[in-house]
Amino acid sequence: MVNTLSLITEKQFRQQVIDLAKLFGWKCYFTWTSIHSPRGIPDLVLCRPPRLILAELKTIKGKVTPHQQEWLDLLEQCPGVETFVWRPSDWDEIVAVLQREVS
């Protein structure tokens, strides 16, 4: 039996996360093409004050590169910045994170 999550491309997954984020009132940014950009910046920037999320998106089998991990490690040290590596199998967590309100 084929795991349908393994058939989702990163581009399709990104659009699903963006659609969900917009549903919950987040402003979304992603770099359309990173040809001339430094390597490793997370795929998505999501902002809904007072929260700021930077998320690296991966397919089920995708691996975080050393450059990506370096950026994630640096960003984790910034107060108020939330960082994640999300895969299609993390959908329930993604929903919970994006709908959470800060009190």
N, C-alpha and C positions, 0 to 999 in steps of 0.2 A: 504494500500500500504506500502511495506517495504522500509525504507530508506536504500539505498545501502551503504551509509557511515557507518551505524551502523554495517554492516557485516564485515568491515575491522578489522583484528586483529592488535595489536600494532606491531607485528613483520612485517606484510605486510606493514603497514604504514611506519615503520622505513626504510624498503628497498626502498620504493617510495621516501622518503626524501633523502636518500643516493644517489640514482640514479640521482635525480634532482641536488643535490649539486655537484656531480661529473661532470655532464653536464656543470655546470657553473664554473668549475675549483676549487672546494673546496677539500681539503684533509679532510677525514672523519675518526672518531674514535668512536667506541662504545665498551663497555665491553660485551664480549660474554656471560659470566656468572658472576653474582655478588655474588656468594655464600660466598666468603671470603672477600668481600669488604665492607667498611662502607656504611650504608644506605643513600640514598638521592642524590647521585651524579647524575646530569642530564644524560639522555640517550645518547645524541650525543654531540661530540665535533667537530666543523667544523672550519677549518682554511683556510683563503685565505688572506694573509697579504695585508693590515694591520689589517684585521678584524679577530676577534675570537668570535664564537658563541657557546653557550652551550644551548642545547634545551632539554627540558623534553617533551616526546611524550606521548600522551594519546589517548585512544579510545574516541568515542563520549561521553560515560558515565563515563570514568575514572576520578578519583579524585587525585589531588596532595596530597601526604601524608605530615604530619608535617615535617618529615626529608627532604623531597624534597623541601618544601617551605623554610626551613631554609637555605639550600644550595643556592637556587635561590636568596633569599634576600641578602646573603653574596656576591655572585658573582655580583649582580647588583651594589654593592658599589665599584667594581674594575674598574677603568678607562679603557675604551677601550674594555671591555667585554660586549657582548650583550647576554641577556638571554631571552628565550621564553618558553612558554608552548604552544605546537602546537597539534592540533587535525586534523583529516581528513577534517573537515569543514573549516579549516583555509588555504586550499590549495592556494588560490589566494594570501593571505598574504605571505605565505612561498615562493612562486615564486618571489614576489616582493622583499622580503628581500634578497634572495639568488642571485638575478641578479643585485641588487643595487651595484654600484661602489662608492667608497669613493673618493671624489675630494680633 
